[in-house]
Amino acid sequence: MKIAQQIIKVILPIKINFKVKEAPPAVRGDTSKGGMKIITLENGAKLNAPMFIADGDTVSVNTETGEYVERV
């Protein structure tokens, strides 16, 4: 028996929520990077987020651009 192989289209939602695994502490007065820091999400992805984001927070990420949207 031969099984036909077809590509299945997967549509992701525009925003997905992830838990923050690692977020370095905010350094007071550190605005040289525009008030942003690099955080690590539960899936291992790294992205720029505002200084107030901490370990354990849940953030929303835009799936089209891979950018931080908001804290949930």
All heavy atoms as TSV, in Angstrom:
chain	resi	resn	atom	element	x	y	z
A	1	MET	N	N	0.842	-1.171	0.000
A	1	MET	CA	C	0.000	0.000	0.000
A	1	MET	C	C	0.895	1.244	0.000
A	1	MET	O	O	1.830	1.336	0.782
A	1	MET	CB	C	-0.901	0.001	1.236
A	1	MET	CG	C	-1.729	1.243	1.304
A	1	MET	SD	S	-2.523	1.577	2.876
A	1	MET	CE	C	-3.774	0.393	2.991
A	2	LYS	N	N	0.603	2.172	-0.863
A	2	LYS	CA	C	1.389	3.399	-0.962
A	2	LYS	C	C	0.619	4.543	-0.301
A	2	LYS	O	O	-0.555	4.749	-0.592
A	2	LYS	CB	C	1.667	3.721	-2.424
A	2	LYS	CG	C	2.647	4.823	-2.601
A	2	LYS	CD	C	3.024	4.973	-4.055
A	2	LYS	CE	C	4.091	6.031	-4.170
A	2	LYS	NZ	N	4.534	6.209	-5.533
A	3	ILE	N	N	1.315	5.255	0.582
A	3	ILE	CA	C	0.697	6.380	1.282
A	3	ILE	C	C	1.136	7.681	0.616
A	3	ILE	O	O	2.320	7.907	0.399
A	3	ILE	CB	C	1.099	6.394	2.768
A	3	ILE	CG1	C	0.629	5.103	3.435
A	3	ILE	CG2	C	0.523	7.598	3.473
A	3	ILE	CD1	C	1.101	4.948	4.849
A	4	ALA	N	N	0.172	8.514	0.285
A	4	ALA	CA	C	0.481	9.807	-0.341
A	4	ALA	C	C	1.056	10.747	0.711
A	4	ALA	O	O	0.564	10.825	1.833
A	4	ALA	CB	C	-0.781	10.407	-0.945
A	5	GLN	N	N	2.142	11.425	0.355
A	5	GLN	CA	C	2.745	12.380	1.271
A	5	GLN	C	C	2.368	13.784	0.838
A	5	GLN	O	O	2.631	14.172	-0.298
A	5	GLN	CB	C	4.254	12.223	1.286
A	5	GLN	CG	C	4.682	10.881	1.827
A	5	GLN	CD	C	6.196	10.738	1.841
A	5	GLN	OE1	O	6.918	11.622	1.422
A	5	GLN	NE2	N	6.664	9.631	2.346
A	6	GLN	N	N	1.762	14.501	1.758
A	6	GLN	CA	C	1.340	15.853	1.467
A	6	GLN	C	C	1.871	16.791	2.540
A	6	GLN	O	O	2.012	16.409	3.704
A	6	GLN	CB	C	-0.179	15.963	1.430
A	6	GLN	CG	C	-0.807	15.173	0.307
A	6	GLN	CD	C	-2.312	15.307	0.323
A	6	GLN	OE1	O	-2.908	15.721	1.294
A	6	GLN	NE2	N	-2.938	14.934	-0.785
A	7	ILE	N	N	2.133	18.002	2.141
A	7	ILE	CA	C	2.556	19.012	3.096
A	7	ILE	C	C	1.324	19.525	3.819
A	7	ILE	O	O	0.314	19.850	3.191
A	7	ILE	CB	C	3.284	20.174	2.383
A	7	ILE	CG1	C	4.557	19.637	1.718
A	7	ILE	CG2	C	3.589	21.297	3.349
A	7	ILE	CD1	C	5.289	20.645	0.885
A	8	ILE	N	N	1.451	19.606	5.124
A	8	ILE	CA	C	0.354	20.111	5.941
A	8	ILE	C	C	0.681	21.550	6.312
A	8	ILE	O	O	1.776	21.854	6.755
A	8	ILE	CB	C	0.186	19.272	7.223
A	8	ILE	CG1	C	-0.162	17.844	6.846
A	8	ILE	CG2	C	-0.875	19.872	8.117
A	8	ILE	CD1	C	-0.197	16.904	8.009
A	9	LYS	N	N	-0.254	22.422	6.131
A	9	LYS	CA	C	-0.047	23.832	6.461
A	9	LYS	C	C	-0.287	24.045	7.957
A	9	LYS	O	O	-1.314	23.638	8.491
A	9	LYS	CB	C	-1.001	24.703	5.648
A	9	LYS	CG	C	-0.794	26.170	5.854
A	9	LYS	CD	C	-1.697	26.976	4.939
A	9	LYS	CE	C	-1.418	28.448	5.092
A	9	LYS	NZ	N	-2.265	29.240	4.204
A	10	VAL	N	N	0.691	24.695	8.593
A	10	VAL	CA	C	0.579	24.990	10.013
A	10	VAL	C	C	0.492	26.505	10.174
A	10	VAL	O	O	1.349	27.235	9.685
A	10	VAL	CB	C	1.798	24.462	10.809
A	10	VAL	CG1	C	1.705	24.847	12.261
A	10	VAL	CG2	C	1.911	22.963	10.637
A	11	ILE	N	N	-0.544	26.955	10.826
A	11	ILE	CA	C	-0.715	28.386	11.056
A	11	ILE	C	C	-0.580	28.637	12.553
A	11	ILE	O	O	-1.352	28.123	13.349
A	11	ILE	CB	C	-2.090	28.870	10.559
A	11	ILE	CG1	C	-2.218	28.603	9.067
A	11	ILE	CG2	C	-2.279	30.347	10.876
A	11	ILE	CD1	C	-3.587	28.902	8.502
A	12	LEU	N	N	0.444	29.429	12.908
A	12	LEU	CA	C	0.656	29.778	14.309
A	12	LEU	C	C	-0.154	31.013	14.669
A	12	LEU	O	O	-0.379	31.882	13.825
A	12	LEU	CB	C	2.136	30.086	14.564
A	12	LEU	CG	C	3.109	28.932	14.418
A	12	LEU	CD1	C	4.538	29.453	14.549
A	12	LEU	CD2	C	2.844	27.870	15.449
A	13	PRO	N	N	-0.578	31.118	15.922
A	13	PRO	CA	C	-1.222	32.360	16.339
A	13	PRO	C	C	-0.202	33.505	16.272
A	13	PRO	O	O	1.009	33.268	16.294
A	13	PRO	CB	C	-1.645	32.084	17.778
A	13	PRO	CG	C	-0.915	30.873	18.199
A	13	PRO	CD	C	-0.488	30.144	16.973
A	14	ILE	N	N	-0.682	34.722	16.177
A	14	ILE	CA	C	0.223	35.870	16.060
A	14	ILE	C	C	1.044	36.060	17.333
A	14	ILE	O	O	2.201	36.438	17.264
A	14	ILE	CB	C	-0.569	37.141	15.715
A	14	ILE	CG1	C	-1.160	36.990	14.314
A	14	ILE	CG2	C	0.312	38.381	15.788
A	14	ILE	CD1	C	-2.073	38.098	13.893
A	15	LYS	N	N	0.451	35.767	18.497
A	15	LYS	CA	C	1.178	35.894	19.759
A	15	LYS	C	C	1.118	34.582	20.539
A	15	LYS	O	O	0.071	33.939	20.579
A	15	LYS	CB	C	0.573	37.002	20.629
A	15	LYS	CG	C	0.778	38.385	20.083
A	15	LYS	CD	C	0.416	39.438	21.113
A	15	LYS	CE	C	-1.010	39.877	20.941
A	15	LYS	NZ	N	-1.390	40.952	21.860
A	16	ILE	N	N	2.244	34.201	21.139
A	16	ILE	CA	C	2.307	33.020	22.002
A	16	ILE	C	C	2.955	33.440	23.311
A	16	ILE	O	O	3.907	34.221	23.321
A	16	ILE	CB	C	3.117	31.876	21.355
A	16	ILE	CG1	C	2.447	31.393	20.080
A	16	ILE	CG2	C	3.274	30.717	22.332
A	16	ILE	CD1	C	3.168	30.256	19.382
A	17	ASN	N	N	2.446	32.904	24.423
A	17	ASN	CA	C	2.989	33.220	25.742
A	17	ASN	C	C	4.048	32.202	26.145
A	17	ASN	O	O	3.865	30.999	25.945
A	17	ASN	CB	C	1.882	33.235	26.791
A	17	ASN	CG	C	0.853	34.306	26.515
A	17	ASN	OD1	O	1.111	35.273	25.820
A	17	ASN	ND2	N	-0.336	34.130	27.043
A	18	PHE	N	N	5.151	32.691	26.718
A	18	PHE	CA	C	6.231	31.849	27.202
A	18	PHE	C	C	6.651	32.311	28.585
A	18	PHE	O	O	6.592	33.494	28.895
A	18	PHE	CB	C	7.466	31.945	26.281
A	18	PHE	CG	C	7.275	31.336	24.929
A	18	PHE	CD1	C	6.985	32.134	23.834
A	18	PHE	CD2	C	7.388	29.966	24.743
A	18	PHE	CE1	C	6.816	31.585	22.580
A	18	PHE	CE2	C	7.219	29.412	23.484
A	18	PHE	CZ	C	6.931	30.219	22.400
A	19	LYS	N	N	7.123	31.373	29.392
A	19	LYS	CA	C	7.660	31.687	30.712
A	19	LYS	C	C	9.137	32.050	30.556
A	19	LYS	O	O	9.852	31.428	29.784
A	19	LYS	CB	C	7.500	30.489	31.634
A	19	LYS	CG	C	7.770	30.794	33.073
A	19	LYS	CD	C	7.206	29.723	33.972
A	19	LYS	CE	C	6.656	30.458	35.150
A	19	LYS	NZ	N	5.500	29.944	35.727
A	20	VAL	N	N	9.590	33.057	31.318
A	20	VAL	CA	C	10.979	33.492	31.274
A	20	VAL	C	C	11.804	32.562	32.157
A	20	VAL	O	O	11.538	32.401	33.336
A	20	VAL	CB	C	11.119	34.957	31.765
A	20	VAL	CG1	C	12.578	35.375	31.791
A	20	VAL	CG2	C	10.313	35.886	30.882
A	21	LYS	N	N	12.794	31.935	31.549
A	21	LYS	CA	C	13.675	31.009	32.270
A	21	LYS	C	C	14.817	31.771	32.944
A	21	LYS	O	O	15.140	31.515	34.094
A	21	LYS	CB	C	14.229	29.976	31.290
A	21	LYS	CG	C	15.090	28.915	31.911
A	21	LYS	CD	C	15.541	27.933	30.831
A	21	LYS	CE	C	16.474	26.896	31.396
A	21	LYS	NZ	N	16.967	26.003	30.344
A	22	GLU	N	N	15.445	32.686	32.207
A	22	GLU	CA	C	16.552	33.480	32.745
A	22	GLU	C	C	16.415	34.930	32.316
A	22	GLU	O	O	16.177	35.215	31.154
A	22	GLU	CB	C	17.896	32.973	32.217
A	22	GLU	CG	C	18.370	31.674	32.802
A	22	GLU	CD	C	19.729	31.286	32.239
A	22	GLU	OE1	O	20.545	32.188	31.947
A	22	GLU	OE2	O	19.946	30.085	32.081
A	23	ALA	N	N	16.585	35.814	33.280
A	23	ALA	CA	C	16.586	37.248	32.997
A	23	ALA	C	C	17.616	37.886	33.915
A	23	ALA	O	O	17.473	37.835	35.135
A	23	ALA	CB	C	15.209	37.843	33.242
A	24	PRO	N	N	18.677	38.451	33.353
A	24	PRO	CA	C	19.683	39.075	34.207
A	24	PRO	C	C	19.061	40.233	34.989
A	24	PRO	O	O	18.101	40.848	34.525
A	24	PRO	CB	C	20.745	39.577	33.226
A	24	PRO	CG	C	20.083	39.619	31.903
A	24	PRO	CD	C	18.977	38.620	31.938
A	25	PRO	N	N	19.580	40.506	36.170
A	25	PRO	CA	C	19.012	41.609	36.963
A	25	PRO	C	C	19.192	42.946	36.252
A	25	PRO	O	O	20.175	43.151	35.537
A	25	PRO	CB	C	19.807	41.564	38.265
A	25	PRO	CG	C	21.035	40.800	37.963
A	25	PRO	CD	C	20.707	39.874	36.829
A	26	ALA	N	N	18.228	43.820	36.446
A	26	ALA	CA	C	18.310	45.157	35.849
A	26	ALA	C	C	19.332	45.974	36.623
A	26	ALA	O	O	19.378	45.939	37.850
A	26	ALA	CB	C	16.952	45.841	35.913
A	27	VAL	N	N	20.172	46.676	35.894
A	27	VAL	CA	C	21.175	47.541	36.516
A	27	VAL	C	C	20.656	48.964	36.447
A	27	VAL	O	O	20.362	49.473	35.366
A	27	VAL	CB	C	22.530	47.415	35.781
A	27	VAL	CG1	C	23.550	48.343	36.391
A	27	VAL	CG2	C	23.023	45.980	35.808
A	28	ARG	N	N	20.531	49.592	37.596
A	28	ARG	CA	C	19.979	50.938	37.664
A	28	ARG	C	C	20.826	51.907	36.830
A	28	ARG	O	O	22.042	51.933	36.949
A	28	ARG	CB	C	19.931	51.401	39.111
A	28	ARG	CG	C	19.221	52.705	39.271
A	28	ARG	CD	C	19.193	53.101	40.735
A	28	ARG	NE	N	18.514	54.369	40.844
A	28	ARG	CZ	C	17.486	54.596	41.624
A	28	ARG	NH1	N	17.020	53.640	42.376
A	28	ARG	NH2	N	16.922	55.770	41.662
A	29	GLY	N	N	20.159	52.657	35.983
A	29	GLY	CA	C	20.854	53.640	35.164
A	29	GLY	C	C	21.444	53.076	33.884
A	29	GLY	O	O	22.067	53.791	33.130
A	30	ASP	N	N	21.249	51.776	33.614
A	30	ASP	CA	C	21.803	51.158	32.405
A	30	ASP	C	C	20.854	51.381	31.232
A	30	ASP	O	O	20.023	50.537	30.925
A	30	ASP	CB	C	22.044	49.670	32.625
A	30	ASP	CG	C	22.722	49.013	31.426
A	30	ASP	OD1	O	23.150	49.744	30.521
A	30	ASP	OD2	O	22.823	47.777	31.418
A	31	THR	N	N	20.966	52.525	30.576
A	31	THR	CA	C	20.110	52.813	29.425
A	31	THR	C	C	20.906	52.830	28.132
A	31	THR	O	O	20.414	53.251	27.102
A	31	THR	CB	C	19.391	54.163	29.606
A	31	THR	OG1	O	20.381	55.168	29.801
A	31	THR	CG2	C	18.437	54.126	30.777
A	32	SER	N	N	22.149	52.374	28.178
A	32	SER	CA	C	22.976	52.362	26.972
A	32	SER	C	C	22.414	51.443	25.907
A	32	SER	O	O	22.674	51.612	24.724
A	32	SER	CB	C	24.405	51.958	27.315
A	32	SER	OG	O	24.417	50.634	27.830
A	33	LYS	N	N	21.621	50.433	26.311
A	33	LYS	CA	C	21.025	49.493	25.359
A	33	LYS	C	C	19.564	49.840	25.104
A	33	LYS	O	O	18.799	49.010	24.658
A	33	LYS	CB	C	21.135	48.077	25.911
A	33	LYS	CG	C	22.554	47.631	26.125
A	33	LYS	CD	C	22.587	46.291	26.821
A	33	LYS	CE	C	23.972	46.033	27.350
A	33	LYS	NZ	N	23.991	45.453	28.653
A	34	GLY	N	N	19.175	51.063	25.423
A	34	GLY	CA	C	17.793	51.470	25.199
A	34	GLY	C	C	16.837	50.908	26.223
A	34	GLY	O	O	15.653	50.778	25.961
A	35	GLY	N	N	17.319	50.571	27.403
A	35	GLY	CA	C	16.454	50.043	28.438
A	35	GLY	C	C	16.016	48.616	28.188
A	35	GLY	O	O	14.993	48.191	28.680
A	36	MET	N	N	16.783	47.866	27.407
A	36	MET	CA	C	16.435	46.478	27.085
A	36	MET	C	C	17.535	45.542	27.584
A	36	MET	O	O	18.665	45.965	27.800
A	36	MET	CB	C	16.278	46.301	25.576
A	36	MET	CG	C	15.263	47.222	24.932
A	36	MET	SD	S	13.581	46.847	25.379
A	36	MET	CE	C	13.160	45.665	24.128
A	37	LYS	N	N	17.170	44.278	27.777
A	37	LYS	CA	C	18.146	43.246	28.148
A	37	LYS	C	C	17.767	41.961	27.432
A	37	LYS	O	O	16.644	41.804	26.954
A	37	LYS	CB	C	18.173	43.046	29.660
A	37	LYS	CG	C	16.861	42.552	30.258
A	37	LYS	CD	C	16.977	42.426	31.759
A	37	LYS	CE	C	15.658	41.968	32.389
A	37	LYS	NZ	N	15.783	41.850	33.835
A	38	ILE	N	N	18.710	41.040	27.350
A	38	ILE	CA	C	18.459	39.766	26.681
A	38	ILE	C	C	17.979	38.752	27.714
A	38	ILE	O	O	18.638	38.521	28.726
A	38	ILE	CB	C	19.725	39.257	25.967
A	38	ILE	CG1	C	20.120	40.243	24.876
A	38	ILE	CG2	C	19.487	37.876	25.376
A	38	ILE	CD1	C	21.411	39.918	24.168
A	39	ILE	N	N	16.814	38.160	27.438
A	39	ILE	CA	C	16.247	37.147	28.325
A	39	ILE	C	C	16.213	35.811	27.595
A	39	ILE	O	O	16.263	35.761	26.370
A	39	ILE	CB	C	14.830	37.531	28.801
A	39	ILE	CG1	C	13.860	37.651	27.609
A	39	ILE	CG2	C	14.864	38.823	29.605
A	39	ILE	CD1	C	12.412	37.791	28.008
A	40	THR	N	N	16.111	34.726	28.376
A	40	THR	CA	C	15.995	33.380	27.813
A	40	THR	C	C	14.626	32.826	28.187
A	40	THR	O	O	14.236	32.863	29.358
A	40	THR	CB	C	17.098	32.451	28.357
A	40	THR	OG1	O	18.365	33.049	28.096
A	40	THR	CG2	C	17.035	31.086	27.696
A	41	LEU	N	N	13.913	32.312	27.199
A	41	LEU	CA	C	12.586	31.754	27.429
A	41	LEU	C	C	12.666	30.267	27.741
A	41	LEU	O	O	13.705	29.636	27.566
A	41	LEU	CB	C	11.708	31.982	26.206
A	41	LEU	CG	C	11.546	33.441	25.770
A	41	LEU	CD1	C	10.725	33.514	24.487
A	41	LEU	CD2	C	10.908	34.258	26.865
A	42	GLU	N	N	11.556	29.689	28.176
A	42	GLU	CA	C	11.497	28.273	28.543
A	42	GLU	C	C	11.857	27.350	27.385
A	42	GLU	O	O	12.306	26.228	27.597
A	42	GLU	CB	C	10.113	27.920	29.084
A	42	GLU	CG	C	8.993	28.121	28.074
A	42	GLU	CD	C	7.618	27.937	28.674
A	42	GLU	OE1	O	7.462	27.176	29.632
A	42	GLU	OE2	O	6.675	28.574	28.169
A	43	ASN	N	N	11.685	27.803	26.142
A	43	ASN	CA	C	12.008	26.973	24.981
A	43	ASN	C	C	13.451	27.172	24.508
A	43	ASN	O	O	13.848	26.614	23.504
A	43	ASN	CB	C	11.030	27.235	23.838
A	43	ASN	CG	C	11.120	28.644	23.291
A	43	ASN	OD1	O	11.805	29.492	23.845
A	43	ASN	ND2	N	10.413	28.889	22.215
A	44	GLY	N	N	14.224	28.007	25.230
A	44	GLY	CA	C	15.619	28.235	24.893
A	44	GLY	C	C	15.858	29.441	24.003
A	44	GLY	O	O	16.998	29.818	23.767
A	45	ALA	N	N	14.796	30.043	23.489
A	45	ALA	CA	C	14.937	31.222	22.630
A	45	ALA	C	C	15.403	32.421	23.455
A	45	ALA	O	O	15.041	32.565	24.619
A	45	ALA	CB	C	13.612	31.541	21.951
A	46	LYS	N	N	16.216	33.273	22.829
A	46	LYS	CA	C	16.695	34.492	23.485
A	46	LYS	C	C	16.147	35.680	22.722
A	46	LYS	O	O	16.112	35.683	21.491
A	46	LYS	CB	C	18.215	34.535	23.503
A	46	LYS	CG	C	18.799	33.442	24.355
A	46	LYS	CD	C	20.298	33.544	24.462
A	46	LYS	CE	C	20.774	32.363	25.300
A	46	LYS	NZ	N	21.964	32.617	26.016
A	47	LEU	N	N	15.715	36.699	23.467
A	47	LEU	CA	C	15.206	37.901	22.832
A	47	LEU	C	C	15.370	39.107	23.739
A	47	LEU	O	O	15.612	38.967	24.930
A	47	LEU	CB	C	13.746	37.732	22.413
A	47	LEU	CG	C	12.733	37.393	23.498
A	47	LEU	CD1	C	11.921	38.613	23.851
A	47	LEU	CD2	C	11.834	36.305	22.992
A	48	ASN	N	N	15.254	40.283	23.148
A	48	ASN	CA	C	15.349	41.527	23.900
A	48	ASN	C	C	14.022	41.816	24.569
A	48	ASN	O	O	12.961	41.659	23.947
A	48	ASN	CB	C	15.704	42.697	22.976
A	48	ASN	CG	C	17.151	42.677	22.564
A	48	ASN	OD1	O	18.016	42.291	23.334
A	48	ASN	ND2	N	17.414	43.109	21.349
A	49	ALA	N	N	14.082	42.255	25.823
A	49	ALA	CA	C	12.885	42.600	26.582
A	49	ALA	C	C	13.217	43.776	27.490
A	49	ALA	O	O	14.383	44.045	27.765
A	49	ALA	CB	C	12.421	41.396	27.402
A	50	PRO	N	N	12.205	44.482	27.971
A	50	PRO	CA	C	12.446	45.603	28.872
A	50	PRO	C	C	13.121	45.165	30.172
A	50	PRO	O	O	13.054	44.002	30.568
A	50	PRO	CB	C	11.045	46.140	29.163
A	50	PRO	CG	C	10.204	45.651	28.037
A	50	PRO	CD	C	10.805	44.348	27.622
A	51	MET	N	N	13.761	46.122	30.829
A	51	MET	CA	C	14.529	45.848	32.050
A	51	MET	C	C	13.687	45.292	33.194
A	51	MET	O	O	14.209	44.613	34.063
A	51	MET	CB	C	15.229	47.126	32.516
A	51	MET	CG	C	16.235	47.640	31.519
A	51	MET	SD	S	17.579	46.506	31.282
A	51	MET	CE	C	18.861	47.356	32.102
A	52	PHE	N	N	12.374	45.569	33.222
A	52	PHE	CA	C	11.548	45.135	34.354
A	52	PHE	C	C	11.161	43.664	34.293
A	52	PHE	O	O	10.599	43.122	35.242
A	52	PHE	CB	C	10.297	46.008	34.485
A	52	PHE	CG	C	9.397	45.989	33.273
A	52	PHE	CD1	C	8.489	44.954	33.066
A	52	PHE	CD2	C	9.456	47.009	32.349
A	52	PHE	CE1	C	7.666	44.948	31.963
A	52	PHE	CE2	C	8.635	47.018	31.235
A	52	PHE	CZ	C	7.730	45.987	31.044
A	53	ILE	N	N	11.449	42.959	33.215
A	53	ILE	CA	C	11.123	41.531	33.102
A	53	ILE	C	C	12.067	40.732	34.001
A	53	ILE	O	O	13.265	40.951	34.010
A	53	ILE	CB	C	11.244	41.052	31.639
A	53	ILE	CG1	C	10.289	41.830	30.730
A	53	ILE	CG2	C	11.001	39.554	31.528
A	53	ILE	CD1	C	8.822	41.652	31.064
A	54	ALA	N	N	11.503	39.786	34.771
A	54	ALA	CA	C	12.284	38.992	35.725
A	54	ALA	C	C	12.066	37.499	35.485
A	54	ALA	O	O	11.149	37.095	34.765
A	54	ALA	CB	C	11.871	39.355	37.152
A	55	ASP	N	N	12.919	36.677	36.116
A	55	ASP	CA	C	12.768	35.218	36.046
A	55	ASP	C	C	11.356	34.840	36.485
A	55	ASP	O	O	10.830	35.377	37.456
A	55	ASP	CB	C	13.761	34.522	36.981
A	55	ASP	CG	C	15.200	34.658	36.523
A	55	ASP	OD1	O	15.432	35.191	35.431
A	55	ASP	OD2	O	16.098	34.230	37.267
A	56	GLY	N	N	10.744	33.899	35.770
A	56	GLY	CA	C	9.427	33.408	36.149
A	56	GLY	C	C	8.266	34.196	35.567
A	56	GLY	O	O	7.134	33.733	35.615
A	57	ASP	N	N	8.511	35.391	35.020
A	57	ASP	CA	C	7.440	36.158	34.378
A	57	ASP	C	C	6.975	35.422	33.131
A	57	ASP	O	O	7.708	34.627	32.553
A	57	ASP	CB	C	7.926	37.549	33.960
A	57	ASP	CG	C	8.074	38.516	35.118
A	57	ASP	OD1	O	7.641	38.179	36.241
A	57	ASP	OD2	O	8.627	39.609	34.906
A	58	THR	N	N	5.771	35.715	32.703
A	58	THR	CA	C	5.257	35.200	31.441
A	58	THR	C	C	5.175	36.365	30.471
A	58	THR	O	O	4.645	37.420	30.813
A	58	THR	CB	C	3.866	34.563	31.627
A	58	THR	OG1	O	3.974	33.503	32.584
A	58	THR	CG2	C	3.337	33.992	30.326
A	59	VAL	N	N	5.742	36.168	29.282
A	59	VAL	CA	C	5.747	37.227	28.276
A	59	VAL	C	C	5.090	36.735	27.001
A	59	VAL	O	O	5.077	35.542	26.705
A	59	VAL	CB	C	7.179	37.724	27.964
A	59	VAL	CG1	C	7.800	38.381	29.175
A	59	VAL	CG2	C	8.063	36.620	27.441
A	60	SER	N	N	4.542	37.674	26.253
A	60	SER	CA	C	3.923	37.376	24.967
A	60	SER	C	C	4.936	37.713	23.882
A	60	SER	O	O	5.571	38.766	23.912
A	60	SER	CB	C	2.664	38.228	24.817
A	60	SER	OG	O	2.012	37.932	23.621
A	61	VAL	N	N	5.098	36.796	22.898
A	61	VAL	CA	C	6.062	36.960	21.819
A	61	VAL	C	C	5.324	36.927	20.481
A	61	VAL	O	O	4.465	36.069	20.259
A	61	VAL	CB	C	7.127	35.844	21.863
A	61	VAL	CG1	C	8.089	35.955	20.703
A	61	VAL	CG2	C	7.871	35.868	23.181
A	62	ASN	N	N	5.649	37.853	19.590
A	62	ASN	CA	C	5.081	37.893	18.250
A	62	ASN	C	C	5.728	36.774	17.432
A	62	ASN	O	O	6.940	36.758	17.255
A	62	ASN	CB	C	5.346	39.262	17.615
A	62	ASN	CG	C	4.736	39.398	16.240
A	62	ASN	OD1	O	4.741	38.483	15.426
A	62	ASN	ND2	N	4.196	40.575	15.979
A	63	THR	N	N	4.933	35.848	16.914
A	63	THR	CA	C	5.481	34.701	16.177
A	63	THR	C	C	5.984	35.080	14.790
A	63	THR	O	O	6.777	34.349	14.201
A	63	THR	CB	C	4.435	33.577	16.041
A	63	THR	OG1	O	3.279	34.096	15.376
A	63	THR	CG2	C	4.055	33.013	17.387
A	64	GLU	N	N	5.536	36.204	14.253
A	64	GLU	CA	C	5.981	36.619	12.924
A	64	GLU	C	C	7.350	37.284	12.974
A	64	GLU	O	O	8.164	37.111	12.081
A	64	GLU	CB	C	4.960	37.561	12.296
A	64	GLU	CG	C	3.635	36.875	12.002
A	64	GLU	CD	C	2.562	37.827	11.497
A	64	GLU	OE1	O	2.712	39.052	11.666
A	64	GLU	OE2	O	1.569	37.327	10.954
A	65	THR	N	N	7.618	38.054	14.038
A	65	THR	CA	C	8.879	38.795	14.138
A	65	THR	C	C	9.824	38.226	15.182
A	65	THR	O	O	11.013	38.526	15.173
A	65	THR	CB	C	8.603	40.268	14.492
A	65	THR	OG1	O	7.992	40.329	15.791
A	65	THR	CG2	C	7.739	40.940	13.458
A	66	GLY	N	N	9.301	37.418	16.129
A	66	GLY	CA	C	10.122	36.875	17.201
A	66	GLY	C	C	10.462	37.906	18.265
A	66	GLY	O	O	11.386	37.713	19.036
A	67	GLU	N	N	9.691	38.980	18.331
A	67	GLU	CA	C	9.970	40.055	19.276
A	67	GLU	C	C	9.028	40.026	20.473
A	67	GLU	O	O	7.893	39.567	20.381
A	67	GLU	CB	C	9.855	41.415	18.577
A	67	GLU	CG	C	10.897	41.613	17.492
A	67	GLU	CD	C	10.729	42.925	16.764
A	67	GLU	OE1	O	9.646	43.558	16.864
A	67	GLU	OE2	O	11.689	43.332	16.096
A	68	TYR	N	N	9.525	40.582	21.583
A	68	TYR	CA	C	8.738	40.770	22.804
A	68	TYR	C	C	7.539	41.682	22.499
A	68	TYR	O	O	7.683	42.680	21.811
A	68	TYR	CB	C	9.634	41.398	23.878
A	68	TYR	CG	C	8.882	41.937	25.072
A	68	TYR	CD1	C	8.567	41.116	26.145
A	68	TYR	CD2	C	8.493	43.275	25.118
A	68	TYR	CE1	C	7.891	41.618	27.246
A	68	TYR	CE2	C	7.824	43.778	26.220
A	68	TYR	CZ	C	7.516	42.946	27.275
A	68	TYR	OH	O	6.838	43.447	28.356
A	69	VAL	N	N	6.359	41.315	23.030
A	69	VAL	CA	C	5.181	42.146	22.844
A	69	VAL	C	C	4.757	42.791	24.165
A	69	VAL	O	O	4.626	43.999	24.255
A	69	VAL	CB	C	4.001	41.344	22.264
A	69	VAL	CG1	C	2.748	42.192	22.144
A	69	VAL	CG2	C	4.359	40.741	20.919
A	70	GLU	N	N	4.554	41.946	25.199
A	70	GLU	CA	C	4.097	42.445	26.492
A	70	GLU	C	C	4.300	41.405	27.580
A	70	GLU	O	O	4.492	40.232	27.292
A	70	GLU	CB	C	2.603	42.818	26.413
A	70	GLU	CG	C	1.699	41.607	26.143
A	70	GLU	CD	C	0.255	41.956	25.906
A	70	GLU	OE1	O	-0.139	43.107	26.209
A	70	GLU	OE2	O	-0.490	41.102	25.440
A	71	ARG	N	N	4.231	41.866	28.823
A	71	ARG	CA	C	4.250	40.942	29.965
A	71	ARG	C	C	2.806	40.551	30.236
A	71	ARG	O	O	1.916	41.379	30.226
A	71	ARG	CB	C	4.864	41.617	31.191
A	71	ARG	CG	C	4.922	40.688	32.390
A	71	ARG	CD	C	5.731	41.235	33.512
A	71	ARG	NE	N	5.230	42.537	33.944
A	71	ARG	CZ	C	5.762	43.234	34.930
A	71	ARG	NH1	N	6.796	42.777	35.582
A	71	ARG	NH2	N	5.261	44.394	35.276
A	72	VAL	N	N	2.571	39.274	30.473
A	72	VAL	CA	C	1.215	38.764	30.669
A	72	VAL	C	C	0.965	38.542	32.144
A	72	VAL	O	O	1.809	38.081	32.858
A	72	VAL	CB	C	1.027	37.447	29.903
A	72	VAL	CG1	C	-0.392	36.931	30.078
A	72	VAL	CG2	C	1.335	37.633	28.438
